[in-house]
Amino acid sequence: MFMMRRETSLSDKRITVRRDGEERVIEAPVGAGFLSLLKMHGFPLVCCNGKGTCGRCRILFEGQRAPLPVAADRIAFSAEELRQGYRLACMHRVQGDCTVRVEFVESRTVEAVTDHGGGIRDGSAGAAKDSGAANGGMPGRSAEYLIAVDLGTTTVAMQAVAADSLRELRRGGRLRILGEYSCMNPQRRWGSDVISRLQAAERGEAGELAEAVRDVLEEGVEQLCGELGGRPESIWLAGNTSMEHLLMELDTRTLGRYPFTPVCLQEMCLTGRQGKDGVSGQEIRLLPGISAFVGADITAGLLACGFAECEDGECRLFIDLGTNGEMAIGRGDRLICTAAAAGPAFEGGAGVNVPGTDMIALLAEMLEGGVIDETGLLQEPFFDTGWQKGELRITQQDIRGLQMAKAAVCAGVELLMEAMGTDASRIDKVFLAGGFGYFLDVEKAARIGLFPPQLAGRVTAVGNTSLLGACLYGGEESLREKAEAMCRRAEVLNLAEVPGFEQKYLERLNF
Ligand code: FES
């Protein structure tokens, strides 16, 4: 009996592999990893051996729906490439017959990983990869550059950008990205959420938590310097308030409990400790934050979206969707920020490993098809078993997770508008940030009520604004001063203390 089941589940699938005009068929069992399979069949690759950090194991799924992208795919490929079917071979396993085109990147170029979010300051500036044409094919070699770091709870991303292109950016030029590096945040081993890490710090493991991140920062800086030659002019890091506190080994006890008071929200400098000379011999400067829940990553995002220099009369809204939905509204000199707990719904679904963007699209489809009603309730015959879409089964619990997250964000947006004394009809621009925002189908998000429907036509999905903001902050002193002034004048709205939040939240639970 056991043998029969095993034979059925491991029946070989046909993988048609294409490369350089040649085609061959490999047979492999369900569950075989694409990277090891391809290496075993004569497609050698020097790579990070499946850590998902080097971005060299590119494959393109042809002629059929590619597997859902995982976080490493989303860092390695642009939205357009993901739509075309590009994935990292090391992140996926054989599920059925398929055709893949092997596009392994053999040499150590700095083009491997990307998630740049340029082109958003007033809609005029842009980001471009350095083609290397001016440097004999070596992207960025001998250029003067600075390094920006986005220290996220889940991932650490770094970009080296040409210093001269930063200076040109404000005159309508394009940002030249010379090299990139990314990896998962190693603090994940203490827990994927911030609270577990704050608890670990309180248990006396603060030093290890900080060292773990310093190690990957050093690795990233060394890799970029190795590719580009020389040393960066400076290194600028933006992270949420907890990540920056953990990196600096600041006391986090007041950060994890009411009234959630940070030790420091000013610009900080990571220099040497215990005889060391900073990370990789370089100082790293940390951008200032606004509050315990609106950190330096949001300062960077707001800077990238022009909030430090809001034109009089223009009203802008910024929404960064992750585990926390951070939001800000700006008009003239006034800036009001808030954050709403969104849970895991926007970063991989609650019970299923579905990226939040896909979950939103699926929910819109379920609503339109009558699979769920306006309250989010699964209709018969799906009520007990959930709704099956391909290999995914969406349950009532998955739906509720996203419903609560979108209600918190929508209620937060409405309260921000009220605090600013305005309404949706008078918002000029809406910037939707975060890896999530970059892939979001704005129409579908409006359909499920992620934000007030009147805003849909004014939403721009801007992707990772933290890196671009850190570049801008580091690249120009005048912008640095404006960003610091913006942080000082920012008002913070604590949603839990705003009368009417709960009522609004409950009202926005429906689709
Ligand atoms: S092997 Fe490095 S990203 Fe896949």
Boltz pocket constraint, residues with backbone or C-beta under 6 A from the ligand:
constraints:
  - pocket:
      binder: B
      contacts: [[A, 35], [A, 47], [A, 48], [A, 49], [A, 50], [A, 51], [A, 52], [A, 53], [A, 54], [A, 55], [A, 56], [A, 57], [A, 88], [A, 89], [A, 90], [A, 91]]
      max_distance: 6.0
